[in-house]
Amino acid sequence: MQRAQIPVYERIAIDLANRIYDEEFKVGEKIHGRSTLASEYKVSPETVRRAIKILEDVEIVHSTKGSGIVISSREKAFKYISRFSNLASIKDLEKQMVSLMADRNKLDEQLHDTLRKILDYSGKLRHTNPLAPIEAAIFTGCSHIGKTISEVKFWQNTGGTVIGIKRKGELIISPGPYASIMEGDVLLVIGDEETYDRVIDFLEE
């Protein structure tokens, strides 16, 4: 890409020309010293010296002993940056980065807000909608492992109906009373607002 082929010192020259054209630096004013610019652009003073030399060659700035670097022409700054119209200045790239970061932060806030709403809604739904299934995991040591739903009298003991079983990445729909309860299963159960507590207590017996 063309941008990658341009030396760092020339990119700095382009950016300084943009700043002059934008009147951040006005005609007749002095630019910061080379050491200050080197610190701002995070480069060596020699790199800044080469950038300033380019701007001197095209008569955008001039420097004299004791006066430092002085802005000479905004019009010539425009002519110089027009040669690189397909390149974004460092300043423009910084603005774009700040804008993108602000958009990302806004999106993160929206995602977090939506997630909070989903969790809040799910919690309320469990207590208000008897058709919203609860999930109950079968852990090692459960006394009902290896028995069928009918054998353990699941409905009689919990008031809940098993409408599905998650098993090893698969979902078994309407397993029926003769389905066995296996270690690692997740039972999907519907019932009233007290069903969840009764199911958990029953599985921990």
Secondary structure, DSSP 8 states (H G I E B T S, - for coil): -HHHHS-HHHHHHHHHHHHHHTTSS-TT-B---HHHHHHHHTS-HHHHHHHHHHHHHTTSEEEETTTEEEE--HHHHHHHHHTTTTS--HHHHHHHHHHHHHHHHHHHHHHHHHHHHHHHHHHHHHHH-TTS-EEEE--TT-TTTTSBTTTTTHHHHHS-EEEEEEETTEEEES--TT-B--TT-EEEEE--TTHHHHHHHHHT-
